[in-house]
Amino acid sequence: MLAQDLKTTTLSSKQSSETLAESLDAPVITWEKLPADFILPDDPVDNLNQYPIADALSKILYLSGLMKENSYTFMNYGLIATVNGKTIAKAPDWAYVANVTVSRDEIVRSYTPYLEGDVPLIVLEIISETDGGEYSKQLETPMGKWYFYEQVLKVPYYGIFEPDSGDFELYRLGDSGTYDRVLMEESGRYWIEGLNLTIAAWKGTYDRRQGYWLRFWNPEGKLLPWLSEVYETTQRELGQTQQELGETQQELGEIQQELEQTQQELAKEKALADRLAAKLRSLGIEPD
């Protein structure tokens, strides 16, 4: 049977024979740089929705100022582990790493967690037309993605998204060392501890694509915007400001017009008073 936990320490003499047998079957995992001659898979993308959905997630984090200096997001990028002496490479559609400890130049081709920085906090797979092993828990070649993320890398959060239907499942690595389904909040979103955000499917139009997307919300429930939405909001606010300015200018124009009318009336009254004063003087009466 496949081991549920990857044990790297010597077994205690108190372990049961069943646990011993299970541990002997556990794969040996090491963290090594990708060999220079290793050929990374270059499978064609069979779902054109994968890149824009993943790219939009990264842009939201950068635009919202949530990416630290050493944080990275990876899209269809090789995550590396050595299992039983064999290099294993999996390329999730999207992954977020909070802290990379080497320079960007050292992870041009791939990224090895634990050796070159933190394990990804979350990886996402966007289901395509063909089975990509998103739910596969098999150890043997080809190693399943589920097994790789859960038992080898031990990624805290694993999400699977179906862009056509908008179905989204999020799993969290539990104390037992296996993934547990994350419960949806009343808001319809899922909380990601460590990222301090919620995530959920969202339907709308972005970048000339109409359909389901994955979006982030902050702890106050505010949707983190794309650049186009920031632009639209800015334009709308600018339009409102211009409208208010126009209304203010109109009000000022009306006040100016009233002032001019008042000045004209005062001028008429003064002219009349001057004529009366002149008339009184002609009669030998000095007006007060």
Summary of the structure (lengths in Angstrom):
residues: 288
radius of gyration: 34.4
end to end distance: 119.3
largest distance: 136.2
contacts: 758
relative contact order: 0.10
helix: 32%
strand: 24%
